[in-house]
Amino acid sequence: MSNKTTVAHIWCSDCSKRGFTDRNLARKALGRAQAKRNRLADKHGTRRGMNRENRYYNDCPNGLFHLTGMSRKDVAR
């Protein structure tokens, strides 16, 4: 039996995104998001053109962790 609950998150008003209070919650949410996308792609038969979260980051002014599909090398520093 699977657990269908979501990972606890806080709405970040500064970033307008879901925020996670610690690294473990962000890692768990990332795993759940990737698994959901993979199941959907397997159902359609291809993963081509799929937007997918691949990491979490902590550049939030509120100190929260956010998920993103952007690669680290694409981030302008």
C-alpha positions in Angstrom: 0.0 0.0 0.0 1.4 3.4 -1.0 1.3 6.6 0.9 -0.5 9.2 -1.2 0.2 12.2 1.1 2.3 15.2 0.0 5.5 16.3 1.6 4.9 19.1 4.1 5.7 22.4 2.6 5.2 26.2 3.2 4.2 28.7 0.5 7.0 31.1 0.1 5.6 34.6 -0.6 8.9 36.0 -1.7 9.6 33.4 -4.4 6.0 32.4 -5.1 7.0 28.7 -4.8 6.5 25.8 -2.5 9.3 25.8 0.1 10.6 23.0 2.3 12.0 23.8 5.7 15.0 21.3 5.6 17.1 19.4 3.2 15.5 16.0 4.0 12.0 17.2 3.1 13.3 18.8 -0.1 15.0 15.5 -1.0 11.9 13.5 -0.3 9.7 15.9 -2.4 12.2 15.8 -5.3 12.1 12.0 -5.2 8.3 12.0 -5.2 8.2 14.5 -8.1 10.6 12.5 -10.2 8.8 9.3 -9.6 5.5 10.9 -10.6 7.0 12.2 -13.8 8.5 8.8 -14.6 5.2 7.0 -14.1 3.4 9.5 -16.4 6.1 9.1 -19.0 6.0 5.3 -18.9 2.3 5.5 -19.3 2.7 7.6 -22.5 5.6 5.4 -23.7 8.2 8.1 -24.0 10.1 10.6 -21.8 10.8 12.9 -24.7 10.1 16.6 -24.1 9.3 16.1 -20.4 9.9 18.8 -17.9 11.5 17.3 -14.8 12.7 18.6 -11.5 16.3 17.4 -11.0 17.6 19.3 -7.9 16.8 21.5 -5.0 18.4 24.7 -3.9 18.6 27.1 -1.0 18.9 30.6 -2.5 15.7 31.7 -0.9 15.6 34.9 1.3 13.4 33.0 3.8 15.9 30.1 4.1 13.6 27.6 2.5 14.6 24.9 -0.1 12.9 24.9 -3.5 12.8 22.4 -6.4 13.9 23.3 -9.9 14.4 21.6 -13.3 17.2 24.0 -14.1 20.7 22.6 -14.2 23.5 24.0 -12.0 25.6 25.0 -15.0 22.7 27.1 -16.4 22.4 29.2 -13.3 24.1 32.7 -13.8 26.4 33.5 -11.0 
